[in-house]
């Protein structure tokens, strides 16, 4: 597990808000966040449901390891 800093755009009812947070991730999740395609979409969908309830969509803008 690695400590990471994540920046996402949260879309809710026609408005977009940038959110930044720190969390712990395994290497596979970090890889999915840094790539494009189905892996990234799966993480975005999971976060939309669990971390941002009521959001229409979450888009990962950046994800990087921190010390």
N, C-alpha and C positions, 0 to 999 in steps of 0.2 A: 504494500500500500504506500502511496505517495501523497504528500500534501500538494494540492494544486490550487491555482487561482483561476476562476472561470468568469468570463463575461458573457452574458446572454442578453438578447433582446426579447422582451416578453410582450406579446401582442394580446390586447384585451379590448374588445368592442371598438375596433377602429383606432385605438391608441397604442403606441409603442413606448415602452420604458426600458432603459438599460439597467440591468442589475449586475452587480459584481459580488462574488462570494468566494470563500475558501472552503474546500472540502477534501476528503480523502478518496482516492480512486486507485483501482488496480491498473496494471499496465494495459490490459485489453480495453478498458473503458477510456483511458487516455488516448489510446490509438484510435478508437472509434470517434472520439471528439475531434481529433485532429485531421481525420480523413473526410471524405465526402461520400455520400451514398447511403445505403441501408443501415449501416452501423451507426452513423451519426443520427439519422432519422429516428432510430430506435431509442437512443439516449434522449433525444429531444422530446419524444412522445412520453417517455417514462417520467422525465422531469416535469413536463407540463402537467401531468396528472398528480404527481406526488408533491412537488415543491412549489408549484404555482397553480393551485386549484382555482378554477374559474377562468384561466387564461385560454385563449383560443389557440395559441401557438407559441412555442419557444424556439428561438434560433440561437445556436451556439456561435458566438463571434470569436472567442479565443479561449484557449485552455493551455496553461503551462505549469510545469513543476516549479515549486518554490522551496526554499530551504527552511 
